[in-house]
Amino acid sequence: MSAESLALISATSPVSTAAGVTVEIGGIPILLRSDDAEFRWMVEQRYASFVNTCFEPRYQFEIDLRPPAEPSDEDAHVTRDGRLWRFERGDFRAEWDPQLCRGWVRQTPNPYSIDTILRIVHSLVLAEEGGFLVHAASAVRSGSAYIFTGVSGAGKTTISRLAPENVAVLTDEISYVRRGRNGYRAYGTPFAGELARVGENLSAPLGALYFLEKGPANRLEPIDDATAARLLLRNILFFAHDDELVKLVFDAAFEFVSNVPVFRFVFTPDSRAWDMVG
């Protein structure tokens, strides 16, 4: 048995002496345990309004801090061995057992490592539920949520910056979509983009998905389901090339565009674009 597996067994014991911070994103609380008070403070500051102590955590991770490493621009490597998921990058290693709802992380003392780990865990959990994380801005207006996605430079940050006062921006970077009994909901996330601010910690039922494209006039164009699913799949966050997971993500994308209004949104970069939303 590997040292990592032994560490996982230790992490799954009923009682841990490490204090922790519970970060709730998308209605899923994850407890991050660490003996390092400075790291816990950093996590609390990083996730701010997404820190929640009111609910029992759904998952727990034991954080073991290691000396800082050289910055790495490599992608995270995500694999599955039986029921265990393993995540690795230059600045962290982690193992997670979703059945036991426990895992461990060895990382450098920075917020970027745990940020990526949270994105990976949420993407895997959402795939099982028929939801996903997607590179997109999203916002709530009049009780409904709207998602704005597209290729790099299409205008996700621009449409967020132009949002009127009666609009709550959920994110300008990574949108969070969950599927429930009554349809789809979008949730705010702390994953900031160019606006450099976390989203509002609230949720609303999905009103529409817009594929952004800048142009000389504002207009909406319908998109057929096959094209919409193909475009959406380009932007869904996908960390693991696991056959079962690939099928879940494909099925989730096609099911989503079959049940939520989807449009191509050609817009001019001024506040009048929001007249088309809703």
C-alpha positions as CSV (number, residue, x, y, z in Angstrom):
1,M,0.0,0.0,0.0
2,S,1.4,3.4,-1.0
3,A,2.1,6.2,1.5
4,E,-0.5,8.3,-0.3
5,S,-3.2,5.5,0.3
6,L,-2.2,5.3,3.9
7,A,-2.5,9.0,4.2
8,L,-6.0,8.8,2.7
9,I,-7.0,6.2,5.2
10,S,-5.8,8.5,8.0
11,A,-7.7,11.4,6.5
12,T,-10.9,9.4,6.6
13,S,-10.9,8.8,10.3
14,P,-14.0,10.2,12.1
15,V,-12.2,12.9,14.0
16,S,-9.4,15.2,12.8
17,T,-7.5,17.6,15.0
18,A,-6.9,20.1,12.2
19,A,-9.1,23.2,12.1
20,G,-10.7,24.0,8.8
21,V,-12.6,26.4,6.5
22,T,-15.8,25.3,4.8
23,V,-16.1,26.7,1.3
24,E,-19.6,26.4,-0.3
25,I,-19.9,26.8,-4.0
26,G,-23.0,25.8,-5.9
27,G,-24.6,24.6,-2.7
28,I,-21.9,22.0,-2.1
29,P,-19.9,22.7,1.1
30,I,-16.3,21.4,1.1
31,L,-14.2,21.5,4.3
32,L,-10.5,22.3,3.9
33,R,-8.6,21.2,7.0
34,S,-5.2,22.7,7.9
35,D,-3.1,23.1,11.0
36,D,-1.7,26.3,9.5
37,A,-3.6,29.3,10.8
38,E,-2.1,31.6,8.2
39,F,-3.3,29.3,5.4
40,R,-6.8,29.1,6.9
41,W,-6.9,32.9,7.0
42,M,-5.8,33.1,3.4
43,V,-8.6,30.7,2.4
44,E,-11.1,32.8,4.3
45,Q,-10.0,36.0,2.6
46,R,-9.8,34.3,-0.8
47,Y,-13.4,32.9,-0.7
48,A,-15.0,35.5,1.5
49,S,-18.8,35.3,1.1
50,F,-18.5,31.7,0.0
51,V,-17.2,30.6,3.4
52,N,-20.1,28.9,5.2
53,T,-20.1,27.4,8.7
54,C,-23.8,26.7,8.9
55,F,-23.9,23.3,7.0
56,E,-22.3,20.0,7.4
57,P,-19.6,19.6,4.7
58,R,-20.3,17.2,1.9
59,Y,-16.6,16.6,1.3
60,Q,-13.4,17.1,3.4
61,F,-9.8,17.5,2.4
62,E,-6.8,17.4,4.7
63,I,-4.2,20.1,3.5
64,D,-0.5,19.4,4.0
65,L,1.5,22.4,3.1
66,R,4.9,22.1,1.4
67,P,7.6,24.6,0.7
68,P,6.9,26.9,-2.3
69,A,7.8,25.5,-5.7
70,E,8.7,27.2,-8.9
71,P,5.7,28.7,-10.7
72,S,4.2,26.2,-13.2
73,D,2.0,26.8,-16.2
74,E,1.4,23.2,-16.9
75,D,-2.2,21.8,-16.9
76,A,-3.4,19.8,-14.0
77,H,-3.2,16.0,-14.6
78,V,-6.4,14.1,-13.4
79,T,-6.6,10.3,-13.4
80,R,-8.9,7.7,-11.9
81,D,-7.8,4.4,-10.3
82,G,-10.9,2.5,-9.3
83,R,-12.9,4.7,-7.1
84,L,-10.0,7.1,-6.3
85,W,-9.3,10.3,-8.2
86,R,-5.7,11.7,-8.3
87,F,-4.9,15.3,-9.2
88,E,-1.4,16.5,-9.9
89,R,0.4,19.6,-11.0
90,G,3.8,21.1,-10.2
91,D,2.4,22.9,-7.2
92,F,0.2,20.2,-5.8
93,R,-0.7,16.5,-5.5
94,A,-4.1,15.3,-4.3
95,E,-6.2,12.2,-3.9
96,W,-9.9,12.0,-3.4
97,D,-12.4,9.2,-2.7
98,P,-15.9,10.5,-3.6
99,Q,-17.5,7.5,-1.9
100,L,-15.9,8.2,1.4
101,C,-16.3,12.0,0.8
102,R,-12.6,12.5,1.9
103,G,-9.3,13.3,0.4
104,W,-5.9,14.8,1.0
105,V,-3.9,17.6,-0.7
106,R,-0.1,18.3,-0.6
107,Q,0.4,21.8,-2.0
108,T,2.4,24.9,-1.8
109,P,1.0,27.7,0.5
110,N,-0.8,29.7,-2.1
111,P,-4.5,30.1,-3.1
112,Y,-4.0,29.0,-6.7
113,S,-3.5,25.3,-5.9
114,I,-6.6,24.9,-3.9
115,D,-8.5,27.0,-6.4
116,T,-7.7,24.5,-9.1
117,I,-8.5,21.5,-6.9
118,L,-11.9,22.9,-6.1
119,R,-12.6,23.4,-9.8
120,I,-11.6,19.8,-10.5
121,V,-13.7,18.4,-7.6
122,H,-16.8,20.5,-8.6
123,S,-16.5,19.5,-12.2
124,L,-16.4,15.8,-11.3
125,V,-19.4,16.1,-8.9
126,L,-21.4,18.2,-11.4
127,A,-20.8,15.7,-14.3
128,E,-22.4,12.9,-12.2
129,E,-25.5,15.2,-11.7
130,G,-25.8,16.3,-15.3
131,G,-24.3,19.8,-14.7
132,F,-21.0,21.4,-15.5
133,L,-18.6,24.3,-15.1
134,V,-18.2,26.4,-18.2
135,H,-15.9,29.3,-19.2
136,A,-18.7,31.9,-19.3
137,A,-20.0,35.0,-17.6
138,S,-23.4,34.7,-15.9
139,A,-25.8,37.1,-14.1
140,V,-29.2,37.2,-12.5
141,R,-31.9,39.6,-13.7
142,S,-35.5,39.7,-12.5
143,G,-35.2,36.3,-10.8
144,S,-33.7,34.4,-13.8
145,A,-30.1,33.6,-14.6
146,Y,-28.4,34.1,-18.0
147,I,-25.1,32.6,-19.2
148,F,-22.9,34.4,-21.7
149,T,-20.1,32.3,-23.4
150,G,-18.1,32.3,-26.5
151,V,-14.5,32.2,-27.8
152,S,-11.8,34.2,-26.1
153,G,-12.4,37.8,-26.7
154,A,-16.1,37.4,-27.6
155,G,-17.1,39.7,-24.8
156,K,-17.7,37.8,-21.5
157,T,-16.0,40.4,-19.4
158,T,-17.5,43.3,-21.5
159,I,-21.1,42.1,-21.0
160,S,-20.4,41.7,-17.3
161,R,-18.9,45.2,-17.0
162,L,-22.0,46.7,-18.8
163,A,-24.5,45.0,-16.5
164,P,-27.0,47.5,-15.2
165,E,-27.6,48.1,-11.4
166,N,-30.6,45.7,-11.3
167,V,-28.3,42.8,-12.4
168,A,-26.3,40.6,-10.0
169,V,-23.1,39.3,-11.7
170,L,-22.5,35.7,-10.7
171,T,-19.1,35.5,-12.4
172,D,-17.2,36.9,-15.4
173,E,-15.0,33.8,-15.7
174,I,-16.5,30.4,-14.8
175,S,-20.2,29.7,-14.6
176,Y,-21.6,27.0,-12.4
177,V,-24.6,25.0,-13.7
178,R,-26.5,22.4,-11.7
179,R,-29.4,20.2,-12.8
180,G,-32.2,19.6,-10.4
181,R,-35.7,18.2,-10.4
182,N,-37.2,21.5,-11.6
183,G,-34.6,22.2,-14.2
184,Y,-31.2,24.0,-14.3
185,R,-29.9,26.7,-12.0
186,A,-26.8,28.9,-12.2
187,Y,-24.8,29.7,-9.1
188,G,-22.3,32.4,-8.3
189,T,-18.6,31.4,-8.1
190,P,-15.5,33.0,-6.5
191,F,-13.5,32.2,-9.7
192,A,-12.8,35.8,-10.9
193,G,-11.6,36.8,-14.4
194,E,-10.6,40.2,-15.7
195,L,-13.0,42.0,-13.4
196,A,-10.8,40.7,-10.5
197,R,-13.8,40.3,-8.2
198,V,-15.7,37.3,-6.9
199,G,-19.3,36.7,-8.1
200,E,-22.4,37.1,-6.0
201,N,-23.1,34.1,-3.8
202,L,-26.6,33.4,-5.0
203,S,-28.5,31.3,-7.6
204,A,-31.4,31.4,-9.9
205,P,-33.2,29.2,-12.5
206,L,-31.7,29.4,-16.0
207,G,-33.4,31.7,-18.4
208,A,-31.2,31.4,-21.4
209,L,-27.7,30.7,-22.8
210,Y,-26.1,33.2,-25.1
211,F,-23.1,32.7,-27.4
212,L,-21.5,36.1,-27.7
213,E,-20.3,37.7,-30.8
214,K,-19.4,41.4,-31.2
215,G,-21.1,43.2,-34.1
216,P,-22.4,46.6,-35.3
217,A,-26.0,46.0,-34.0
218,N,-27.7,44.1,-31.2
219,R,-29.6,41.0,-32.3
220,L,-30.5,37.5,-31.2
221,E,-30.3,34.5,-33.6
222,P,-31.6,31.0,-32.9
223,I,-29.2,28.1,-32.8
224,D,-30.1,24.5,-33.5
225,D,-29.4,22.0,-30.7
226,A,-26.6,20.1,-32.4
227,T,-24.6,23.4,-33.1
228,A,-25.4,24.7,-29.6
229,A,-24.1,21.5,-28.0
230,R,-20.9,21.5,-30.1
231,L,-20.2,25.2,-29.2
232,L,-21.0,24.6,-25.5
233,L,-18.7,21.6,-25.3
234,R,-15.8,23.8,-26.4
235,N,-16.2,25.9,-23.3
236,I,-17.0,23.3,-20.6
237,L,-14.2,22.8,-18.1
238,F,-12.9,19.3,-18.6
239,F,-10.0,18.0,-16.6
240,A,-10.0,14.2,-17.0
241,H,-10.0,12.2,-20.2
242,D,-11.9,9.3,-18.6
243,D,-14.3,7.4,-21.0
244,E,-17.2,7.3,-18.5
245,L,-16.7,11.0,-17.7
246,V,-16.5,12.0,-21.3
247,K,-19.9,10.4,-21.9
248,L,-21.4,12.1,-18.9
249,V,-20.2,15.5,-20.1
250,F,-21.4,15.0,-23.7
251,D,-24.8,13.8,-22.4
252,A,-25.0,16.8,-20.1
253,A,-24.3,19.3,-22.9
254,F,-26.9,17.8,-25.2
255,E,-29.5,17.6,-22.5
256,F,-28.9,21.2,-21.4
257,V,-29.3,22.7,-24.9
258,S,-32.5,20.6,-25.4
259,N,-34.1,22.2,-22.3
260,V,-32.8,25.8,-22.1
261,P,-33.3,28.5,-24.7
262,V,-30.0,29.1,-26.6
263,F,-29.2,32.0,-28.9
264,R,-26.3,33.6,-30.8
265,F,-26.1,37.1,-29.3
266,V,-24.5,39.7,-31.6
267,F,-24.0,42.8,-29.5
268,T,-22.4,46.3,-29.5
269,P,-20.2,47.0,-26.5
270,D,-22.5,49.5,-24.8
271,S,-25.3,49.3,-22.2
272,R,-28.0,48.9,-24.8
273,A,-27.0,45.3,-25.3
274,W,-28.7,44.4,-22.0
275,D,-32.1,45.5,-23.6
276,M,-31.9,42.1,-25.4
277,V,-31.4,40.0,-22.3
278,G,-34.4,38.3,-20.6
